[in-house]
Amino acid sequence: MDLFSRKIIGWSISNRHDVDLTMKAFENAYFDRGEPEYVLFHSDRGSKYTALTFRQMLERCNVVQSFSQKGYPYDNACMESFFHHMKRECINRKSFRNQDELRLCCFEYINRYNSKRPHSSLGDYTPDEIEQFYMERQE
């Protein structure tokens, strides 16, 4: 999630919740954004984020890593809230026959979240609208 716009910019699905999944989600975001400079990656202190391979990948991309305080989930409240809503509104309401069905459900949910769901913290604009406003000001 890009904290500026609250846009979900990188995600991935796997049978395992491990460092490979985390790396794939980060790579999706990083390369989709055109390998941006001055990136800060904030997360909790989970083993996926502290793994040597993940830290080395961030280093290669010149990304600064930041961690929540131990036992303090409020630092990452935006992501916690996103996952809560996604599980409640999408994932827990359906049965999926396979990973492709789950992937499609997540894809559709994230697209709606980014393009149609206004956020009070964004002045009731969507993440896509916030990014569009920003781009227009840069021109």
Order of alpha helices (4+ residues) and beta strands (2+ residues): alpha-beta-alpha-alpha-beta-alpha-alpha-alpha
